[in-house]
């Protein structure tokens, strides 16, 4: 024995279970509260479907429309919304505490490009060997990065030591 297929979406035509409904015709005009049978007749006369729009109201709101066309439009809207969505990526820039000014400029140029694309940037300073004795050099470099990108980005995660690395996350404004 097989179960009947489960319908997704709003109830249409005979699936509507209310005794009385507030009807909106195909032109978007309110026709008032009426028995379900009268609303179904009106939809049949127009050659369209009766679709329950608002179910949890005192009297459910039903609209006369072409249900196939309505579903197609909804799918198109969802696809368009997905297309316009921007996924924010987390890009990483790795620095060293004693970085040279030109090397810093190259990294800063990459960070500008990331912020223009709308991505977040994780700035990592890795300490090796005796550099661990001077974390203040790393903190000084982090404050320089913060100051250089003050207009473009805001600090989302303040500079913090994690083992042998210092990490800070910047997000575009």
C-alpha positions in Angstrom: 0.0 0.0 0.0 1.4 3.3 -1.1 0.9 6.7 0.7 -0.6 9.5 -1.4 2.0 12.0 -2.7 2.7 14.9 -0.3 1.9 18.3 -1.9 4.1 21.3 -1.1 2.9 24.9 -1.3 -0.4 26.4 -0.5 -3.7 24.5 -0.7 -5.5 25.0 -4.0 -9.1 24.4 -5.2 -10.5 21.3 -3.5 -7.7 21.1 -1.0 -8.9 24.2 0.9 -10.5 23.2 4.2 -12.2 26.4 5.3 -16.0 26.9 5.2 -15.8 30.6 4.5 -13.0 32.5 2.7 -12.1 36.1 1.9 -11.9 36.2 -1.9 -9.5 38.3 -4.0 -10.2 38.1 -7.7 -7.7 37.9 -10.6 -7.5 41.7 -10.8 -6.5 42.0 -7.1 -9.8 43.4 -6.0 -11.5 42.2 -2.7 -14.7 40.4 -3.3 -15.5 40.0 0.4 -16.1 37.0 2.7 -18.1 34.2 1.0 -18.6 30.4 1.2 -15.9 28.2 -0.2 -18.3 26.8 -2.9 -19.0 30.3 -4.3 -15.3 31.1 -4.4 -14.6 27.9 -6.2 -17.3 28.7 -8.8 -15.9 32.1 -9.3 -12.4 30.6 -10.0 -13.9 28.1 -12.3 -15.8 30.8 -14.3 -12.5 32.7 -14.7 -10.8 29.5 -15.8 -8.1 29.8 -13.1 -7.3 28.2 -9.7 -8.4 29.3 -6.2 -5.2 29.5 -4.1 -5.1 29.9 -0.3 -2.7 32.8 0.3 -3.1 33.4 4.1 -4.2 30.3 6.1 -3.8 31.4 9.7 -6.2 34.4 9.5 -9.7 34.4 11.1 -11.1 33.9 7.6 -8.5 32.4 5.3 -7.6 34.7 2.3 -7.9 33.0 -1.1 -6.9 34.5 -4.5 -8.0 33.6 -8.0 -4.8 33.1 -10.1 -3.1 30.7 -12.5 -1.2 28.5 -10.0 1.3 27.1 -12.5 2.3 30.5 -13.6 2.4 31.6 -9.9 4.8 28.8 -9.0 7.0 29.5 -12.0 7.3 33.2 -11.0 8.2 32.2 -7.4 11.0 29.8 -8.7 12.4 32.6 -10.9 12.4 35.0 -7.9 14.3 32.5 -5.8 16.8 31.8 -8.5 17.4 35.5 -9.1 17.9 36.1 -5.3 20.5 33.3 -5.2 22.3 34.7 -8.2 22.6 38.2 -6.6 23.8 36.8 -3.3 27.5 37.4 -2.6 29.4 34.8 -0.5 31.9 36.6 1.7 35.2 34.8 1.7 37.9 34.9 4.4 41.2 35.7 2.7 44.5 35.3 4.7 47.5 37.6 4.5 50.6 36.3 6.3 53.2 38.7 7.6 56.4 38.5 9.7 57.2 40.9 12.6 60.3 42.3 10.8 58.7 42.7 7.3 60.3 45.2 4.9 58.4 48.3 3.8 58.1 47.2 0.1 57.0 43.7 1.1 54.4 45.3 3.4 53.2 47.5 0.5 52.7 44.4 -1.7 50.6 42.7 1.0 48.6 45.9 1.6 47.8 46.2 -2.2 46.4 42.6 -2.0 44.4 43.5 1.0 42.9 46.6 -0.8 41.9 44.2 -3.7 40.2 41.8 -1.2 38.3 44.6 0.5 37.1 45.9 -2.9 35.8 42.4 -3.7 33.9 42.5 -0.4 35.9 39.8 1.3 37.1 39.6 4.9 40.9 39.5 5.6 42.6 37.5 8.3 46.0 39.0 9.0 48.4 36.5 10.5 51.8 37.3 11.9 54.0 34.2 12.4 56.8 34.4 15.0 59.8 32.1 14.6 62.7 31.4 16.9 63.8 34.4 18.9 61.0 36.6 17.5 58.8 35.0 20.2 60.6 37.2 22.7 59.2 40.4 21.1 55.5 40.1 20.6 55.2 43.9 20.9 56.8 44.1 17.4 53.9 42.1 16.1 51.4 44.2 18.0 53.0 47.3 16.6 52.6 45.9 13.0 49.0 45.0 13.7 48.2 48.6 14.8 49.9 49.9 11.6 47.7 47.6 9.5 44.6 48.8 11.5 45.6 52.5 10.9 46.3 52.0 7.2 42.9 50.4 6.6 40.8 52.5 9.0 38.6 54.0 6.2 38.2 50.7 4.2 37.8 48.1 7.0 36.6 47.6 10.5 38.3 45.2 13.0 36.0 42.2 13.5 38.5 40.3 15.7 41.1 42.2 17.7 44.8 41.2 17.5 45.4 38.2 19.7 48.3 35.8 20.2 47.5 32.1 19.5 50.6 30.0 20.0 53.3 31.2 17.7 50.9 33.4 15.7 49.1 36.7 16.2 45.8 36.9 14.4 43.4 39.8 13.5 40.3 39.7 11.3 39.2 42.8 9.3 35.9 43.1 7.5 35.0 45.6 4.7 33.0 48.6 5.7 
